[in-house]
Amino acid sequence: MQDSERLKIAIVGSGPSGFYAAEALLGSGLDVQVDMFERLPTPFGLVRSGVAPDHQKLKQPIRVFEAIARSPRFNLVGNITIGRDISVEELQNAYHAVIFACGAQNDRRMDIPGEDLRGSHTATEFVGWYNGHPDYRDHTFDLNQEVVAIVGQGNVAADICRILMRPVDELRSSDIAEHALEALSESKVREVHIIGRRGPVQAKFTTKELREIAGLTGTVSTIESGHLEFSEACSSELASNKSTVAHKNVEVFRSLSANIPDGSSRHIHFRFLASPLAVLGEERVESLRLVRNRLSGDPFNQSAVATERVEDLPCGLLFRSIGYKGVAIPGLPFDPIRGVVPNKAGRIHSNGTVLPRLFVTGWLKRGPSGIIGTNRADSLETVQVLLEDLSTFSPARAPGLDGLLPILEGRSARVVSLVDWLAIDGAEVERGNKTGKPREKFTRIEEMISVLSHKDEKDLQEDTSNVQARESALQN
């Protein structure tokens, strides 16, 4: 590339993978301009809308992302949806390269009869609802039901259980959405079953999450003791150096095996070696039909095999938390089975042919795995191959955001800039201060834009006052 031409890179998605890619680009030593496109007016992806409100420490990466965003070579282009407001082709024509970091927005289905009955929900819906995500603001959950089943045994399932069962007064100082707090304060949920198709050794909870559930105020957590009698393959897994977390989890499960449900307490029950066969009910969820499993296979490669034992678990509310899938973006190739954009080390390809100057990172690249920090190495790999590719040719001049703003204006798209987001952020914090919360989120896009409209009016008034003051000074 010519030294006089600044490298202009677009990143689609403002979650961890997108910000880590921006960090790598801005720290590359090259003259780079990064423009980050986000479909919501608010950045930070799942760190804002996926991390549970009672886990504020897990939101600390936002401070790192804020520092990245304050670079003079960074622009936030919020409230813009790629494939609707701007096409992939238009984006590609405006930039030297484009990185897609949109994450995985859909839940995997169980694909069983009755899955769509009223009262059956995805993890994403509930998590988005209590976190104030605009997409889920108007969802409703029948918390008058006393028994809840959660299919899945990972940290998201743990979050759902904890939010349902934690005393509401312990949530009031978090940034949980006010509408969720009000609904939870009236909740009649007394019993939660957390269901996994394999055994305690294979459960995907982190030990900290598991201990937190076990220690919830006013609840008794139980497990069938027979599930702690392990096969040779499971014992071999536990003995491995790779199973530190599993070993600690089993210790927690053993501590629960002696618990006896107290009629005056709420009850959390860990159920293992069970897979859902059907959701039963006439008009809404009434029970979940489960088949008992046995494990088969070598250590670390054991699969759940159905037996002939079937049971019905009465429940009025069901959540599935069995993983996520990416969503296809118009103009990009997509693997609907894996839920990812086909790629090689981050280079997007279609039918084996690499598409020049198009890259992917994060869950949309590798699938939904790892924790927030996992995305850093993933994004570094993508940025490395991007820089390698761009070093092999001299691309034409790229207009960047300046070339797209007239298009967006013509389509009446309201771009939310970093300055705009800071105004929204400040307003949320101010709202939270009134009730002792870190923030009170706006849960509708219209509310956020309204804040900006008032800001624009205030800025205009201040500008008018400044002009009048200068004219008065000149006349004097």
VMD Tcl script that draws the C-alpha trace (Angstrom):
set ca {
  {0.00 0.00 0.00}
  {1.07 3.56 -0.60}
  {2.25 5.31 2.53}
  {-0.07 8.25 1.85}
  {-3.17 6.06 2.02}
  {-4.60 5.36 5.46}
  {-5.79 1.78 5.87}
  {-9.56 1.83 6.41}
  {-11.10 -1.22 8.04}
  {-14.77 -1.83 8.88}
  {-15.72 -4.12 11.77}
  {-19.32 -5.36 11.92}
  {-20.28 -6.06 15.53}
  {-19.26 -4.31 18.74}
  {-18.90 -7.25 21.11}
  {-15.64 -8.61 22.54}
  {-14.39 -10.16 19.28}
  {-15.00 -6.90 17.42}
  {-13.21 -4.77 20.02}
  {-10.27 -7.16 20.28}
  {-9.93 -6.98 16.49}
  {-9.98 -3.19 16.71}
  {-7.33 -3.29 19.44}
  {-5.07 -5.46 17.28}
  {-5.50 -3.21 14.24}
  {-4.89 0.03 16.14}
  {-1.82 -1.52 17.77}
  {-0.39 -2.89 14.53}
  {1.94 0.08 13.98}
  {0.17 0.95 10.73}
  {-1.87 4.04 10.00}
  {-5.30 2.45 10.45}
  {-8.80 3.89 10.69}
  {-11.32 1.51 12.29}
  {-15.05 2.07 11.85}
  {-17.19 -0.26 13.96}
  {-20.77 -0.92 12.81}
  {-23.37 -2.01 15.37}
  {-27.08 -2.64 14.72}
  {-28.07 -1.29 18.17}
  {-27.41 2.22 19.47}
  {-25.45 0.58 22.31}
  {-22.06 -1.16 21.99}
  {-20.35 -4.06 23.84}
  {-22.55 -6.95 22.69}
  {-23.02 -9.77 25.20}
  {-20.90 -8.03 27.83}
  {-23.75 -5.54 28.11}
  {-26.73 -7.73 27.29}
  {-25.56 -11.28 28.09}
  {-23.61 -11.10 31.35}
  {-25.97 -11.57 34.28}
  {-26.79 -8.36 36.20}
  {-25.61 -9.85 39.50}
  {-22.15 -10.47 37.98}
  {-20.96 -6.90 37.61}
  {-17.27 -7.86 37.77}
  {-17.64 -9.81 34.53}
  {-18.56 -6.54 32.82}
  {-15.15 -5.01 33.54}
  {-13.88 -5.70 29.96}
  {-16.12 -2.77 28.99}
  {-13.45 -0.48 30.49}
  {-10.89 -1.91 28.06}
  {-13.32 -1.51 25.17}
  {-14.03 2.10 26.17}
  {-10.30 2.88 26.06}
  {-10.08 1.36 22.57}
  {-13.10 3.36 21.42}
  {-11.52 6.64 22.52}
  {-8.74 6.31 19.96}
  {-8.85 9.20 17.46}
  {-8.63 6.53 14.74}
  {-11.86 4.81 15.84}
  {-15.49 5.54 14.92}
  {-18.61 3.90 16.34}
  {-21.35 3.63 13.72}
  {-24.28 2.51 15.81}
  {-27.94 1.86 14.98}
  {-26.93 0.54 11.53}
  {-27.82 -2.95 10.32}
  {-25.64 -4.50 7.63}
  {-27.86 -6.10 5.03}
  {-30.62 -3.56 5.63}
  {-29.21 -0.03 5.96}
  {-25.97 -0.86 4.13}
  {-25.24 -3.89 1.96}
  {-22.14 -6.04 2.26}
  {-21.16 -4.94 -1.25}
  {-21.46 -1.25 -0.35}
  {-19.40 -1.85 2.77}
  {-16.74 -3.71 0.81}
  {-16.55 -0.90 -1.77}
  {-15.95 1.69 0.96}
  {-13.18 -0.10 2.88}
  {-9.90 -1.86 2.26}
  {-11.18 -4.79 4.31}
  {-14.21 -5.80 6.38}
  {-14.24 -7.99 9.52}
  {-17.54 -9.56 10.58}
  {-17.76 -10.08 14.35}
  {-21.51 -10.43 14.83}
  {-21.52 -13.36 17.24}
  {-24.19 -16.08 17.41}
  {-27.65 -14.61 17.93}
  {-29.93 -17.67 17.74}
  {-30.43 -20.55 20.17}
  {-30.10 -24.12 18.95}
  {-33.39 -25.97 18.85}
  {-34.15 -29.26 20.59}
  {-36.21 -30.35 17.57}
  {-38.81 -32.21 19.62}
  {-42.63 -32.15 19.52}
  {-44.21 -29.33 21.52}
  {-41.07 -27.21 21.60}
  {-43.02 -24.11 20.54}
  {-45.86 -24.44 23.05}
  {-46.66 -21.37 25.11}
  {-44.36 -21.35 28.12}
  {-41.40 -22.80 26.21}
  {-38.62 -20.25 25.70}
  {-35.03 -19.89 24.58}
  {-32.25 -18.85 26.92}
  {-31.56 -15.81 24.72}
  {-35.10 -14.52 25.19}
  {-34.98 -14.65 28.97}
  {-31.40 -13.36 29.29}
  {-32.15 -10.51 26.89}
  {-35.37 -9.72 28.75}
  {-33.82 -9.35 32.20}
  {-30.82 -7.51 30.75}
  {-32.98 -4.91 29.00}
  {-32.12 -5.86 25.40}
  {-34.52 -3.99 23.04}
  {-35.21 -7.15 21.00}
  {-36.74 -8.85 24.06}
  {-38.22 -5.93 25.99}
  {-41.82 -6.94 25.30}
  {-41.43 -10.68 25.85}
  {-43.47 -12.14 28.71}
  {-42.74 -15.12 30.95}
  {-45.38 -16.78 33.10}
  {-43.68 -16.56 36.48}
  {-46.91 -17.70 38.13}
  {-45.75 -21.24 37.38}
  {-44.18 -22.99 40.36}
  {-41.96 -25.50 38.52}
  {-39.40 -24.61 35.85}
  {-37.28 -26.93 33.70}
  {-34.00 -25.75 32.17}
  {-32.48 -27.99 29.50}
  {-28.71 -27.50 29.47}
  {-25.94 -27.49 32.04}
  {-23.67 -24.58 31.20}
  {-23.18 -21.14 32.68}
  {-26.14 -19.61 30.82}
  {-28.42 -22.24 32.34}
  {-26.88 -21.40 35.72}
  {-27.59 -17.69 35.15}
  {-31.24 -18.38 34.35}
  {-31.63 -20.54 37.45}
  {-29.93 -17.98 39.67}
  {-32.02 -15.05 38.43}
  {-35.20 -17.06 38.95}
  {-34.25 -18.19 42.45}
  {-32.16 -15.39 43.93}
  {-34.11 -13.20 46.38}
  {-35.23 -10.07 44.54}
  {-33.77 -7.77 47.20}
  {-30.32 -9.10 46.25}
  {-30.91 -7.97 42.65}
  {-32.08 -4.44 43.38}
  {-28.55 -3.00 43.43}
  {-27.64 -4.59 40.08}
  {-28.33 -3.24 36.59}
  {-31.20 -5.67 35.98}
  {-33.97 -4.11 33.88}
  {-36.71 -2.57 36.00}
  {-39.50 -4.42 34.17}
  {-37.77 -7.73 34.98}
  {-37.27 -6.75 38.61}
  {-40.97 -5.98 38.96}
  {-41.99 -9.30 37.40}
  {-39.52 -11.31 39.49}
  {-40.77 -9.66 42.68}
  {-44.17 -11.28 41.98}
  {-42.72 -14.64 40.91}
  {-44.23 -17.86 42.26}
  {-41.40 -20.09 41.01}
  {-40.47 -22.52 43.76}
  {-38.67 -25.35 42.00}
  {-36.10 -25.45 39.18}
  {-34.80 -28.59 37.46}
  {-31.49 -28.23 35.56}
  {-31.28 -31.09 33.07}
  {-28.23 -32.51 31.29}
  {-28.01 -35.39 28.81}
  {-24.69 -36.61 30.27}
  {-23.32 -36.92 33.81}
  {-21.86 -34.67 36.51}
  {-18.33 -35.10 35.14}
  {-19.38 -33.69 31.77}
  {-21.41 -30.73 33.06}
  {-20.15 -27.43 31.61}
  {-20.63 -25.17 34.63}
  {-17.65 -23.26 35.94}
  {-17.14 -24.13 39.61}
  {-17.76 -20.57 40.73}
  {-21.18 -20.53 39.04}
  {-22.03 -23.92 40.52}
  {-21.09 -22.90 44.05}
  {-23.12 -19.74 43.68}
  {-26.24 -21.73 42.85}
  {-25.59 -24.12 45.73}
  {-25.30 -21.20 48.14}
  {-28.38 -19.20 47.13}
  {-30.30 -17.77 50.07}
  {-33.51 -19.63 50.87}
  {-32.92 -22.53 48.47}
  {-31.95 -26.18 48.81}
  {-30.00 -27.75 45.93}
  {-30.11 -31.52 45.50}
  {-28.76 -34.28 43.27}
  {-29.55 -37.97 43.09}
  {-26.69 -39.73 44.86}
  {-26.68 -42.56 42.34}
  {-25.36 -40.18 39.72}
  {-22.12 -39.83 41.71}
  {-21.23 -43.49 41.24}
  {-18.92 -43.22 38.24}
  {-18.01 -45.66 35.50}
  {-14.41 -46.45 34.68}
  {-14.46 -43.98 31.79}
  {-15.77 -41.15 34.00}
  {-13.26 -41.96 36.73}
  {-10.51 -41.83 34.12}
  {-11.70 -38.39 33.00}
  {-11.70 -37.13 36.60}
  {-8.15 -38.42 37.15}
  {-6.82 -36.46 34.15}
  {-4.95 -33.18 34.51}
  {-7.39 -31.76 31.94}
  {-10.31 -32.15 34.36}
  {-9.52 -29.66 37.11}
  {-12.89 -27.91 36.76}
  {-14.81 -31.20 36.53}
  {-13.07 -32.47 39.67}
  {-14.05 -29.35 41.61}
  {-17.60 -29.53 40.26}
  {-17.96 -33.12 41.41}
  {-16.87 -32.04 44.89}
  {-19.70 -29.51 44.89}
  {-22.18 -32.12 43.66}
  {-21.06 -34.53 46.42}
  {-21.76 -31.83 48.99}
  {-25.32 -31.60 47.66}
  {-26.05 -35.32 47.69}
  {-26.98 -35.32 51.38}
  {-29.40 -32.37 51.06}
  {-33.08 -33.01 51.66}
  {-35.64 -30.57 50.24}
  {-37.30 -28.46 52.92}
  {-40.95 -27.72 52.34}
  {-40.42 -24.09 53.37}
  {-37.55 -23.54 50.95}
  {-37.23 -23.25 47.23}
  {-35.69 -26.24 45.53}
  {-33.04 -26.60 42.77}
  {-32.54 -30.10 41.44}
  {-29.68 -31.18 39.19}
  {-30.85 -33.97 36.87}
  {-28.31 -35.94 34.85}
  {-28.39 -38.56 32.09}
  {-31.71 -37.32 30.74}
  {-32.70 -36.00 27.31}
  {-35.97 -34.29 26.33}
  {-38.26 -36.31 24.05}
  {-41.28 -34.00 23.92}
  {-42.88 -30.99 25.54}
  {-46.39 -32.01 26.62}
  {-49.49 -29.88 26.98}
  {-52.70 -28.85 25.24}
  {-52.24 -25.10 24.83}
  {-49.19 -24.49 27.00}
  {-46.32 -26.36 28.66}
  {-47.59 -28.87 31.22}
  {-44.70 -31.33 31.44}
  {-41.44 -32.39 29.82}
  {-41.02 -35.98 28.69}
  {-37.48 -37.25 29.37}
  {-35.64 -40.39 28.39}
  {-32.96 -41.77 30.69}
  {-29.52 -42.14 29.13}
  {-26.40 -44.16 29.68}
  {-22.89 -43.07 28.70}
  {-20.97 -44.93 26.01}
  {-17.49 -44.41 24.63}
  {-13.93 -43.70 25.66}
  {-12.91 -41.04 28.22}
  {-13.49 -37.49 26.88}
  {-15.46 -38.94 24.00}
  {-18.52 -40.29 25.79}
  {-21.93 -39.84 24.23}
  {-25.41 -40.17 25.73}
  {-27.31 -43.25 24.55}
  {-31.05 -43.44 25.20}
  {-32.43 -46.31 27.25}
  {-36.03 -47.52 27.41}
  {-36.74 -45.60 30.64}
  {-39.04 -42.64 30.06}
  {-40.50 -40.23 32.62}
  {-42.64 -37.10 32.55}
  {-41.50 -34.11 34.58}
  {-44.42 -31.80 35.46}
  {-43.46 -28.16 34.82}
  {-45.16 -24.98 33.67}
  {-42.18 -23.13 32.24}
  {-39.32 -24.40 30.09}
  {-36.06 -22.86 28.93}
  {-33.65 -24.44 26.47}
  {-29.99 -23.53 26.89}
  {-28.17 -25.98 24.64}
  {-25.99 -23.65 22.60}
  {-26.18 -20.91 20.01}
  {-26.02 -20.52 16.24}
  {-24.99 -17.61 14.06}
  {-27.43 -15.80 11.80}
  {-26.92 -15.50 8.03}
  {-26.00 -12.03 6.76}
  {-27.37 -11.11 3.31}
  {-24.44 -11.08 0.90}
  {-22.22 -13.51 2.84}
  {-21.88 -17.29 2.56}
  {-23.26 -19.20 5.53}
  {-23.10 -22.73 6.89}
  {-26.62 -23.33 8.30}
  {-25.63 -26.59 10.00}
  {-22.73 -25.19 12.02}
  {-24.21 -21.69 12.20}
  {-20.97 -20.00 11.08}
  {-19.55 -18.14 8.08}
  {-17.25 -20.57 6.19}
  {-13.66 -19.48 6.71}
  {-10.04 -20.54 6.91}
  {-8.26 -18.89 9.85}
  {-10.67 -15.96 9.47}
  {-10.56 -15.62 5.67}
  {-14.13 -15.94 4.41}
  {-14.56 -18.40 1.58}
  {-17.42 -19.63 -0.59}
  {-17.27 -23.19 -1.95}
  {-13.57 -23.25 -1.19}
  {-12.80 -19.93 -2.92}
  {-11.48 -17.17 -0.64}
  {-13.47 -13.94 -0.92}
  {-10.92 -11.11 -1.01}
  {-10.86 -8.56 1.79}
  {-13.68 -10.20 3.77}
  {-12.88 -11.69 7.18}
  {-14.66 -13.09 10.21}
  {-13.91 -13.51 13.91}
  {-15.55 -14.64 17.15}
  {-18.49 -17.02 17.42}
  {-19.46 -16.37 13.79}
  {-16.01 -17.73 12.89}
  {-15.56 -20.71 15.23}
  {-18.98 -21.36 16.73}
  {-20.22 -20.55 20.26}
  {-17.34 -21.64 22.46}
  {-15.06 -20.14 25.08}
  {-15.40 -17.16 27.38}
  {-15.02 -13.41 26.77}
  {-11.21 -13.55 26.79}
  {-11.14 -16.42 24.28}
  {-12.07 -13.93 21.59}
  {-8.77 -12.06 21.88}
  {-6.60 -14.82 20.41}
  {-9.27 -15.53 17.82}
  {-9.35 -11.88 16.71}
  {-5.56 -11.64 16.68}
  {-5.44 -14.54 14.23}
  {-7.98 -12.88 11.94}
  {-6.19 -9.53 12.01}
  {-2.88 -11.22 11.26}
  {-4.19 -12.90 8.11}
  {-5.92 -9.65 7.09}
  {-2.66 -7.72 7.30}
  {-0.84 -10.50 5.46}
  {-3.35 -10.35 2.62}
  {-3.37 -6.56 2.32}
  {0.44 -6.48 2.17}
  {0.39 -8.41 -1.11}
  {-1.39 -5.81 -3.23}
  {-1.97 -2.07 -3.60}
  {-5.69 -1.45 -3.24}
  {-7.47 1.59 -4.63}
  {-8.29 4.52 -2.43}
  {-11.09 3.69 0.03}
  {-13.55 6.46 1.02}
  {-14.43 4.76 4.31}
  {-17.25 6.22 6.38}
  {-17.27 9.43 4.33}
  {-18.44 7.39 1.36}
  {-21.26 5.74 3.30}
  {-22.74 8.67 5.23}
  {-24.52 10.15 2.17}
  {-26.03 6.72 1.45}
  {-27.21 6.34 5.03}
  {-28.64 9.85 5.05}
  {-30.53 9.10 1.84}
  {-32.05 6.05 3.53}
  {-33.02 8.06 6.63}
  {-30.76 5.99 8.86}
  {-29.94 7.67 12.18}
  {-26.26 6.94 12.90}
  {-25.36 6.78 16.59}
  {-21.78 7.94 17.10}
  {-19.47 7.36 20.05}
  {-20.39 10.82 21.38}
  {-24.05 9.85 21.09}
  {-23.45 6.59 22.95}
  {-21.68 8.47 25.74}
  {-24.79 10.64 26.09}
  {-26.98 7.52 26.34}
  {-24.53 5.96 28.78}
  {-24.54 9.06 30.97}
  {-28.33 9.18 30.99}
  {-28.54 5.51 32.02}
  {-26.07 6.00 34.85}
  {-27.97 9.07 36.03}
  {-31.22 7.08 36.04}
  {-29.55 4.30 38.01}
  {-28.15 6.69 40.62}
  {-31.68 7.58 41.67}
  {-32.37 4.01 42.80}
  {-28.90 2.84 43.87}
  {-28.19 0.87 40.69}
  {-25.08 1.06 38.47}
  {-27.40 2.13 35.66}
  {-31.00 1.87 34.56}
  {-30.86 0.80 30.93}
  {-33.06 2.17 28.22}
  {-34.88 -0.86 26.84}
  {-36.29 0.66 23.67}
  {-34.36 2.13 20.77}
  {-36.85 5.00 20.56}
  {-35.97 5.96 24.15}
  {-32.28 6.06 23.29}
  {-32.84 8.19 20.19}
  {-35.06 10.48 22.25}
  {-32.13 11.11 24.60}
  {-30.07 12.12 21.59}
  {-32.83 14.39 20.27}
  {-32.83 16.25 23.58}
  {-29.04 16.39 23.46}
  {-29.15 17.82 19.93}
  {-31.66 20.47 21.03}
  {-29.47 21.38 24.01}
  {-26.38 21.57 21.79}
  {-28.26 23.80 19.35}
  {-29.37 26.09 22.18}
  {-25.80 26.26 23.48}
  {-24.47 27.03 19.99}
  {-27.11 29.75 19.54}
  {-26.23 31.25 22.93}
  {-22.53 31.21 22.04}
  {-23.18 32.98 18.73}
  {-25.33 35.62 20.44}
  {-22.66 36.13 23.10}
  {-19.95 36.59 20.46}
  {-22.12 39.08 18.48}
  {-22.85 41.03 21.66}
  {-19.13 41.14 22.51}
  {-18.29 42.43 19.03}
  {-20.94 45.15 19.22}
  {-19.56 46.30 22.57}
}
mol new
graphics top color blue
foreach p $ca { graphics top sphere $p radius 0.5 }
foreach p [lrange $ca 0 end-1] q [lrange $ca 1 end] { graphics top cylinder $p $q radius 0.2 }
display resetview
